[in-house]
Amino acid sequence: MNENVKKRNELLAQTVIKGLQSRNMTGYYAETKEAALELALSLIPEGSVTTMGGGMSVHEIGLVKALKSGPYDFIDRDEMEDKRAAMLAAYDADFFLASANAITQDGVIVNIDGNANRVSAIANGPKKVLFIVGMNKVCDDVDGAMKRARNVAATTNAQRFGLSTPCSRTGTCMNCKSPDTICCQFLITRFSRHPGRIHVILVNDNLGF
């Protein structure tokens, strides 16, 4: 990565971290995916019950692989026949892993969901939530974050899943009501009433969508 971009990201991350702190959330900065993985594992005690909703960034830093092969109780819904049971178990997990569709410079986290299992677990249930967020997802404000979530993240995921939505054909959100839409629930996390529950690792890399 260009050194100027790297320095810019480092400075911007500190602004985001201060914003998170003002919202009763804890932020961290990792210069590399490897550093992000090491930091994430330092936050998750051995034996913890961990699980996740969708989140490419969590896979991209190697965290899922490390949890599945390490001394942790990882609930993998992709390997469970009863998907609903896996989703319900997430609400009592020690750690719920996620990424963000977008995050603002002052620490507001924006996510869009299709089945609501991810956004509902972020909002309430698991003891702690750990976000892995690439610096490519930082936006100026909530309006910009919503636009990114709808026009970049949701559109790309619709294409990735092969869904028959207008955005998968046009590349931009059409505010549709398609049966295949994954823009069913919107979660804006602007404050946490529970100190120490939400942790965000900002990674100096382009992660996820």
N, C-alpha and C positions, 0 to 999 in steps of 0.2 A: 504494500500500500504506500502511496505517495506520502512522504514525511509531513507535508503541509496538511494533507487531509487527516492524517493520523493525529497531529497536534490539534487541529480544529475539533475532531471528534472527542478528544480527551477533555478539552475545555468545555465543550457543549455538554458532555456527560456530567461534569461537575454541576452545571446549571440544573440539569434534570434531577440529579441526586438531591440538591437543595430543595427543589420543588417537591420531591417525594417526601423528604423529611418534614416539610411544612404540612404535609397531608397525613402524617402519622404512619408513613411507610418507609422502608429502609432500602436505599439504593447502593449499588456497588458498581465499579468499573473494571472490566477485564480487557487487556490489550489484545488478547488472542483467544481463539476457541479453546485452546489447551488450558489457558489460565482460567477461563470461565468454568471449565469442567472441574478443575481443582478447587475453585472457590465454591462451586455448587455442592460438591461432595463434603467440603468442610462444614457446610451449613446443615447437612442431613446426617443425623446420628445413625450409627449402625443399628440395624434392627427396625428402623422406621418403616411403617406402612406407607408406601408411596404409590401414586398413580397419576394419570393425566387424562386430559381430553385430547383434542387434536393440537399439534404443535410441532411443526417441522424444525424449528430452532432447537428444541430440546433434543431431537435426534441428531441434528447437525453438529452439536458440540460433543456428542458421544455420551450424553448423560443417561439416556435410556439403556444403552448397552452396558454401561458401568453399573447401573442399579440392578439390572437383570442378572449380571454375573457376580455381583458382590454380596456382602452380608446384609441384604435389605429384603423386605417383603414387598415386592413390586407386583401390583395388580395390573395385569396386562389384559385389557378387554379384547384385544385382537386374538388372544389365545383362549378366551373363555367362550363356551358355547352360549351361555346365558348373558348376553350383552347388557340387559337391564340390570341384572344382579351386579355386574361389574360397575355400572354407572352409579348404582345406589351405594355400593361400598365406598365409592370415592368421597361421599359426604362425611365419612367417619375416619378418613385417612389422616396420618400425621402430616404428610406433605402432598399437596396437589401441584403438579407441574404444568406450566402453561407458557405460551408466548403471548405477545400482544399484537393486535392488528395494527395498532398505532399508539404512540405515547407523545404527549405534548412536552414542550420545553419546561413547563412548570409542573410536570409530574402527574398529569391526568392520563389514565390508561383507558383505551377504547378497544372493545371487542365486539364482534358480530358472531352470532351462532345460528345454526339451523335447528338443532334438537334441544338446545338450552342446557344440556348437561355440563358443558364447559363453563358457560357464563354463570350458571346457578351455583356451581361449586366454587368459583372465584368469589362470588358474592357472600356465600355463607356455607358452613359445614366443616370442611377440612380445617384442622388446627392451624396449618400454615399453608400459604400459597407462595410458590417460587416461580417468578417469571424469568425467562431467558429472552432478551430483546436485543436484536442487532441495531446498530446506530442508524441503519437505513430506515428505521421506523419512527424516528423522531420528527415531529411536525411542529409548526409554529404555535398552533392553538387547537382547540377542540374542533372548530369548523374544518381545519385542514386535516385533523386526525380522522374525522368522520369521512371526509372525501377519500382519504387514503384507504381506509378500511373498506369502503364500498367499491371503489374503482380499481384498486390494486389487489388487496388481499382477497376479497370475496370473488372478484372476477377471475383471478388466477386459480383459486380453489375450485370454482365451478368448472373451469376448463380441465383442471387436474382430475376431477372426479367424473368427467365426461357427462356433465349434467346438461339437460336441454333447457337452458335459460337464455334470455336475450343477451345477457352480458357475456356468455361463453361464445357467442357468435360475433358480437360487436366490439368486445374488449372494454366496454364501459358500462357502468350501472345504468339500468333503464327503469329503476324503481318498480320492478315487476311484481306480480302476484302469481308467478308461475308455480305449479305444484312442486317443481324441483328447486325453488329458491332456497338458498342457505342464509338469507338475510331475514331471519324470523325474529330474532331477539337482539337488541342492542344494549350493551352494558357500558356505562361510563363510570369508572371508578375514580372519584375525585377526593375521597377521604376514607380512612379506615378507623373505625371506632375502637379497634382492638390493637393496641401497640404490639409490635413484634410479629404480627400475623402475615403481612404482605412484604415480600422481599423481591427486589428487582435487580438482576444482573444485566448491566448494559455491556454489550460486547462490541469491540471496535472491528466489526466485520459486517458484511451484508448477509443476514440470516433470514430464512423464511421468505414470506411473500408480503 
